[in-house]
Amino acid sequence: MYVLILLLFMSKICAGEQLDIVKFNNFNIFLFVPNYISEDILFEKREIVLSEKKKKPKIKKFKEYRKEKLKEEKKEETLDNETILYKNGIELYRMKNYKEAESAFIELLQKYPDSRYKDKITFYLGEIMFRQRKYEEALMYFNKLNQELSFSSLTPRSMYRVAIIYSRTNKTGEAIKILLTLQKRSPKNKIIDESYILLGDIYRQRKEIANAIKMYQKVLKRYKHSNSADDALFKLGDLYENEPEVRNLELAKNYYEKLVRTYPDSEYFNSAKKRIRFIKENFLEFR
């Protein structure tokens, strides 16, 4: 009998059938699995068995859970207080209460040195000083933002402010360097069209008229749908009207007329109309 069972066992192995083990009353029983059952099915079966053997996760003790919950609530409360203080500072800034806004922002930084609003607060402190023409203090904040918090989305505008301050304090060489760096580093930023206008103004201030014209024309070519296009038209008109080196009244009139036709809501609209009338009455029609 045992010989027959052994022969059957050996014949099954020779036929290529697989063995699987099943537990029955604490005994391992070897069963043959037909070779048409895939290994994937057997693997899946074993995975289920193993997963069932895994221990269930322990439930945390109540005290531990409560302690963590209180930490989270405290953190949320801190973030809320921080946000309230920040919004208060912004509101004071918008109301032009610069002294109070400055105090609010400084207090916030003292309470929360690693505030998530740190870059914004630094920028607004620079703006507060800039609007009061306290240029040295403004530069301190803007440069801090540009150097220590350069990851901020406000860095391009901060660099632009630095360039304005340099241009107003006769440091035109430094202003040009800052603007060229800004244009190279952030070519798609919204401030770039304004940076070309400022660069044109600085070149004109330095009597580099050809470079000034290039900057204004670049705005008309690349940023014709921006808010700076009317600035470029008016400045080109003014340049061709008043700069002896390139004076061309017909061309000046054309730029003014284009501004009047295209940008009726422009702040330069009335000035451009007056310039057109003046050029026509005193020069072109007389001629």
WOLINUR-V193734 format. One record per backbone hydrogen bond with DSSP energy under -1.0 kcal/mol. NH is the residue of the N-H (numbers start at 1). CO is the residue of the C=O. Records with the same first field share a line. If there is no record, write none. Layout:
BEGIN
NH: CO, CO
END
This chain:
BEGIN
5: 1
6: 2
7: 3
8: 4
9: 5
10: 6
11: 7
12: 8
13: 9
14: 10
15: 11
16: 13
17: 12
18: 33
20: 31
22: 29
24: 27
27: 24
29: 22
31: 20
33: 18
37: 34
42: 38
43: 39
44: 40
45: 41
46: 42
47: 43
48: 44
49: 45
50: 46
51: 47
52: 48
53: 49
65: 61
66: 62
67: 63
68: 64
69: 65
70: 66
71: 67
72: 68
73: 69
74: 70
75: 71
76: 72
77: 73
78: 74
79: 75
80: 76
81: 77
82: 78
83: 79
84: 80
85: 81
86: 82
87: 83
88: 84
89: 85
90: 86
91: 87
92: 88
93: 89
94: 90
95: 91
96: 93
97: 92
98: 96
101: 97
102: 98
103: 99
104: 100
105: 101
106: 102
107: 103
108: 104
109: 105
110: 106
111: 107
112: 108
115: 112
118: 115
121: 117
122: 118
123: 119
124: 120
125: 121
126: 122
127: 123
128: 124
129: 125
130: 126
131: 127
133: 130
134: 129
135: 133
138: 134
139: 135
140: 136
141: 137
142: 138
143: 139
144: 140
145: 141
146: 142
147: 143
148: 144
149: 145
152: 149
155: 152
158: 154
159: 155
160: 156
161: 157
162: 158
163: 159
164: 160
165: 161
166: 162
167: 163
168: 164
169: 165
171: 166
175: 171
176: 172
177: 173
178: 174
179: 175
180: 176
181: 177
182: 178
183: 179
184: 180
185: 181
186: 182
189: 186
192: 189
195: 191
196: 192
197: 193
198: 194
199: 195
200: 196
201: 197
202: 198
203: 199
204: 200
205: 201
206: 202
207: 204
208: 203
209: 207
212: 208
213: 209
214: 210
215: 211
216: 212
217: 213
218: 214
219: 215
220: 216
221: 217
222: 218
223: 219
226: 223
229: 226
232: 228
233: 229
234: 230
235: 231
236: 232
237: 233
238: 234
239: 235
240: 236
241: 237
242: 238
243: 239
246: 243
248: 240
252: 248
253: 249
254: 250
255: 251
256: 252
257: 253
258: 254
259: 255
260: 256
261: 257
262: 258
263: 259
266: 263
269: 266
272: 268
273: 269
274: 270
275: 271
276: 272
277: 273
278: 274
279: 275
280: 276
281: 277
282: 278
283: 279
284: 279
285: 280
287: 283
END
